[in-house]
Amino acid sequence: MRGGARGGRADAGASDATDAVLEVLRRDADASRALLRLVAAQGAVSSQLIDNLNASIHIRALLTDVFVLGEMVGV
């Protein structure tokens, strides 16, 4: 354990933060998946429906989550 007891708390804090971010990512992915399934179930998909899907806060949140995580891991 790096840094003794102090490092242990820091590691636990980082782990808690990571777990929290992954939970947010899971919720955003679930909401986005529900929207995508709804669109896929339509008989016809209009340009306006796709525009509204692109404007969805859930899709935007998921993309932002992925971009932030990508920056953190250096992708």
Protein Blocks (a to p, Z undefined) as FASTA:
>chain_A
ZZijmlmmmmmmmmmmmmmmmmmmmmmmmmmmmmmmmmmmpmbdcfklmmmmmmpmklmm
mmmmmmmmmmmnoZZ
